[in-house]
C-alpha cells in the first residue's frame, strides 16, 4: 500500500472513532480542535444553511467558549479541509489509464 493510502486509512479510522465515541469533544479545547479537524463542527453539506442545519453556529459557539481567536479557527478550518479532501479523494475509484 502507498503512503497516501496508508494515511487515508488512518484518517478514516480516526474520523470514525471520534464520530462514534460517546465522549463530549466540545468540553475541552484540545479535544474540540481534534474533533473539528477529523469530523468537523460545521455543516459540510452543499445546501443553503438555515435553521435545519448548524451552519457556522456551532463553530462560533466553540470559539467563544474556548477563547479561540479568528486565526486559530481559520487554521482549524484549513486542517479540516485538508483531511476532508484526503478522505474525499480516497472515496473516488481509481480511473483506468487510457491508451
Residue, then its C-alpha position, 0 to 999 in steps of 0.5 A: x500500500x502507498x503512503x497516501x493510502x496508508x494515511x487515508x486509512x488512518x484518517x478514516x479510522x480516526x474520523x470514525x472513532x471520534x464520530x462514534x465515541x460517546x465522549x463530549x469533544x466540545x468540553x475541552x479545547x484540545x479535544x474540540x480542535x481534534x474533533x473539528x479537524x477529523x469530523x468537523x463542527x460545521x455543516x459540510x453539506x452543499x445546501x443553503x444553511x438555515x435553521x435545519x442545519x448548524x451552519x457556522x453556529x456551532x463553530x462560533x459557539x466553540x470559539x467563544x467558549x474556548x477563547x479561540x481567536x479568528x486565526x486559530x479557527x481559520x487554521x482549524x478550518x484549513x486542517x479540516x479541509x485538508x483531511x476532508x479532501x484526503x478522505x474525499x479523494x480516497x472515496x473516488x475509484x481509481x480511473x483506468x489509464x487510457x491508451 
